[in-house]
Amino acid sequence: MQLVGESIRGTEYDFTKIRLGKAILILSVPMILEMLMESVFAIADIWFVSSLGDEAIATVGVTESLNTIIYAIGFGLSTAITALVSRRIGEKQPEKAARSAGQAMSLAVIISAVIAVPTALHAREILQLMGLSARMAAEYSSYTAIILGSNTIVMLLFVNNAIFRSAGDAAISMKVLWLANLLNIILDPCLIFGLGPFPELGIKGAAIATSTGRGVAVLWQLILLFRGNGRIKIRTSYLVPSSGKILTLLNLAWSAVLQNLIGTASWLALMRIMSQFGSEVLAGYTIAIRVIMFCLLPSWGISNAASTLTGQNLGAGRPDRAEKAVWTTGLVNVIMLGVISLLLILVPEFFIRLFTDQPGILQPGAGGLRIVGYGMVAYGLGMVMHQAFNGAGDTRTPLVLNLISFWVIEIPLAWWLAIHLDMKEMGVFYAILIAESTLTLLGVWMFRRGRWKGKLI
């Protein structure tokens, strides 16, 4: 418990020297809590908006689907800066780490500005292109304009938290996200429904609440980074774009962006296949996937710890320790997801019943959970391998593995099993199990080859 408390408060440990088990615990606990808080944010937002009716919910859903592009770019930039900062920290060169961090922040602002201006100005037209009626687009476009127009905040939130995590200040990332989500949860009902002195703004209030919460969190990040209270101190001169450093970031980031987009596109394709079996089956699939993603959130936190440890130990000239850190982190993830796997296999109905008791939804949802549950152990190891490559700066290997597993195997296999062999929704779930397990096997094979150890960044 003492180590858990230290991990939440923040520490000054050298993660290239302390015992690996201790390093993994101290890094992963705040990262796990950060992921769980992100899920609370998503649930709280849609819960308050749901009181405004189906059209408001639909607008949020469409806007969120557009936001996946922004999230993908933010993920790519955060992956790139994680590799660079963790490597420089491992080399005991915090100033070089800070310079790279400053360049990433500038790049995030430039890219987000290019996206923000046209999307904010043409939010109404964008919503109509996405299938909303002219009336709905006119009535609810303010939400989309604010969310997409303030994407600089989202980009900086991604990048700045990656800077803290890769430097070993994972507790700061966690606390920043706590602040953003707490403010959003407080402001949402106040601005949507006009509580107390606040104006009643409806769906526009939800957008303002979200942007305000995240904006205050980013302001806190910037204060910490420029004051230098942690391992990284950024000077204003570091923000001046350098073509060489920007190109290095882009070289690492583009493949990480595609990693995310490939995964997102594959889920959309599976959703399209599943939609052919009726609304109840589609609802069961949607609930099952939400349950699975929630179960995997702690594993993402642990996997992020593997990324930091890989980069820092490579920077310290200790590739063997980096490899051991990945295997140890993978073992922790496998054990944790093994327990979750048993629950999904033995009592999948319990999880679906948390959302609905309708038999037409319960049966496909529970059946899908059981099938996917058999692969949870493999997923746990696969996520760690994935993040280890990214932490080493080898962002192209996960890109290729994702492309093979999702687009070459998963989507065609899902269609063949579900449609051609008439296995219906169960065919889609078996395709997920096979593709994800293949991804893990390929990841282990590539990791054992060891080329990532020589990646120079």
Beta strands, then each sheet from edge to edge (+ up, - down):
end
